[in-house]
Amino acid sequence: MRLRNIPGAEDMLRQFPTYVNNPAQYKGTWSDCFGNSNPIHVEIGSGKGRFINTLASRFPSTNFIAIELKAEVLYRTAQRTEQKDIPNLKLIQFDAFKITELFAPGELDRIYLNFSDPWPKKRHSKRRLTHFSFLRQYRAVLKQDGEIHLKTDNQNLFEFSLNQFANELFQLRHVSLDLHSSEQAATNVMTEYEERFSNRGQRIFRTEALCKPIAPTDKPAKDN
Ligand SMILES: C[S@@+](CC[C@H](N)C(=O)[O-])C[C@H]1O[C@@H](n2cnc3c(N)ncnc32)[C@H](O)[C@@H]1O
C-alpha cells in the first residue's frame, strides 16, 4: 500500500494508547498485556485498518493485534481509533517475516491475511505473505487448530496460496471463488481494498487454513 509519506509517523504513533512500542517484550505474555486470556487474532498487513477496528468493536471478548510493516500506513489504522484506549486492540509496526520474535509457540488463535501484496513476478514469490517460509513462521506461533483466514482479489495469488497451504499440510475449508455471492457474505467484514476491488466488479477469493499437527510420516513438501 502506497500512502503519502507522513513525516514523523513513528513518533506520532507513540501518542496512541493502542500502539505498542517494542512489542517483542511481550512475547509469551500478550495475555498480561491485554489483561485477560481471551483468544488473540492478528491481522498481518492491516493497511488503513477498517477491518481490525470493526472486528475489535464487534467482538469485545477477542483480543486483536494489527501488524503493519509501514509506520505511515499503521498511522492510518491508529487514526481510526480516535486516540481511544480500545482494551482489545493493539497496533504494532513490524515485519511479519519475524513474527516468531513477537509471539511464543501456540500464542495465537487466528491470523488474517487480507489483500496481501500479490508480488506477481516469480522472482519475488518469496515476498508473498503465503510463501511457505511465512507459513512455517505462522505455524510456529499458532495454536493447534489455529486458523489462517485469507481474502484476495488476485486469482494467481489465491492459487499459489492454496498450493502453499496444501504443501505445508494446512487443512483447507470454506474455499470460496466468489465470497460476496457465498453464504459467508452475511458475516463478512470488508477491508478498504476489498471495497475498491468489489466496486470494480472483481470477484473476491477466500479460504480458511487450519493448523493441524503434522504426523512424523507426513512431511511438508521440501521444495515448494
Ligand atoms: C495491499 S495492502 C492491503 C491492506 C488491507 N489489508 C486491505 O485489505 O485494505 C497490503 C499491506 O500489507 C503490508 N505488508 C506487506 N508486507 C508486510 C509484512 N511483511 N509485514 C507486515 N505488513 C506487511 C503493506 O505495507 C500494506 O499496507
The ligand as a Tripos MOL2 file, in Angstrom:
@<TRIPOS>MOLECULE
LIG
   27    29     1     0     0
SMALL
NO_CHARGES

@<TRIPOS>ATOM
      1 C1         -2.3550   -4.2600   -0.3900 C.3       1 LIG1
      2 S1         -2.3260   -3.6950    1.2660 S.3       1 LIG1
      3 C2         -3.8550   -4.3200    1.9370 C.3       1 LIG1
      4 C3         -4.3120   -3.5540    3.1480 C.3       1 LIG1
      5 C4         -5.5770   -4.0660    3.8730 C.3       1 LIG1
      6 N1         -5.3660   -5.3990    4.4130 N.3       1 LIG1
      7 C5         -6.7930   -4.0400    2.9950 C.2       1 LIG1
      8 O1         -7.2630   -5.1200    2.6070 O.co2     1 LIG1
      9 O2         -7.3010   -2.9540    2.7070 O.co2     1 LIG1
     10 C6         -1.1050   -4.7970    1.9910 C.3       1 LIG1
     11 C7         -0.4930   -4.2590    3.2780 C.3       1 LIG1
     12 O3          0.3890   -5.2490    3.8050 O.3       1 LIG1
     13 C8          1.5270   -4.5960    4.3550 C.3       1 LIG1
     14 N2          2.6400   -5.5700    4.3900 N.ar      1 LIG1
     15 C9          3.3110   -6.0650    3.3310 C.ar      1 LIG1
     16 N3          4.2780   -6.9140    3.7290 N.ar      1 LIG1
     17 C10         4.2130   -6.9570    5.0890 C.ar      1 LIG1
     18 C11         4.9710   -7.6390    6.0880 C.ar      1 LIG1
     19 N4          5.9900   -8.4430    5.7450 N.pl3     1 LIG1
     20 N5          4.6460   -7.4490    7.3860 N.ar      1 LIG1
     21 C12         3.6120   -6.6280    7.7240 C.ar      1 LIG1
     22 N6          2.8610   -5.9490    6.8130 N.ar      1 LIG1
     23 C13         3.1580   -6.1080    5.5150 C.ar      1 LIG1
     24 C14         1.7640   -3.4260    3.4070 C.3       1 LIG1
     25 O4          2.5320   -2.3940    3.9980 O.3       1 LIG1
     26 C15         0.3340   -2.9880    3.0890 C.3       1 LIG1
     27 O5         -0.1270   -1.9880    3.9650 O.3       1 LIG1
@<TRIPOS>BOND
     1     1     2 1
     2     2     3 1
     3     2    10 1
     4     3     4 1
     5     4     5 1
     6     5     6 1
     7     5     7 1
     8     7     8 2
     9     7     9 1
    10    10    11 1
    11    11    12 1
    12    11    26 1
    13    12    13 1
    14    13    14 1
    15    13    24 1
    16    14    15 ar
    17    14    23 ar
    18    15    16 ar
    19    16    17 ar
    20    17    18 ar
    21    17    23 ar
    22    18    19 1
    23    18    20 ar
    24    20    21 ar
    25    21    22 ar
    26    22    23 ar
    27    24    25 1
    28    24    26 1
    29    26    27 1
@<TRIPOS>SUBSTRUCTURE
     1 LIG1         1 GROUP 0 **** ****
